[in-house]
């Protein structure tokens, strides 16, 4: 679902929302989706959030 949102927003515009979801969402599936989307986006900000996260795919 988050991957679909990133396509609609444009990947770079979605990074802040994905970082927020990764860091604060209560549901593991949302955090997992955010992690995957950030890894696919691949901008420096996205990759930093991805690598700093305690969650792994």
C-alpha positions in Angstrom: 0.0 0.0 0.0 2.7 2.5 0.9 4.5 1.7 -2.4 1.3 2.8 -4.2 1.2 6.0 -2.3 4.8 6.8 -3.2 4.0 6.4 -6.8 1.1 8.8 -6.6 3.0 11.4 -4.6 6.3 11.1 -6.4 9.0 9.1 -4.6 11.0 12.1 -3.2 7.9 13.8 -1.9 6.9 10.6 0.0 10.1 10.3 2.0 9.1 12.4 5.0 5.8 10.5 5.4 7.6 7.1 5.0 10.2 8.1 7.6 7.4 9.1 10.0 5.7 5.7 9.4 8.9 3.8 9.9 9.7 5.5 13.1 6.3 5.8 14.8 3.7 3.4 13.3 2.5 0.7 15.7 1.9 -1.9 13.0 4.9 -3.9 11.8 3.5 -4.4 8.3 3.4 -0.6 7.9 7.0 -0.3 9.1 8.1 -3.1 6.8 6.4 -1.4 3.8 8.0 1.9 4.7 11.4 0.2 4.9 11.0 -1.4 1.5 9.7 1.8 -0.1 12.6 3.9 1.4 15.1 1.4 0.1 13.6 1.5 -3.4 13.5 5.3 -3.5 17.2 5.4 -2.8 17.7 9.1 -2.1 20.3 10.0 0.5 17.6 10.9 3.0 15.6 7.7 2.3 18.7 5.5 2.6 19.8 7.2 5.8 16.4 6.5 7.4 16.6 2.9 6.0 20.0 2.3 7.4 19.3 4.0 10.8 16.2 1.9 11.3 16.2 -1.0 13.7 13.8 -2.8 11.4 15.1 -5.0 8.6 13.4 -6.8 5.7 
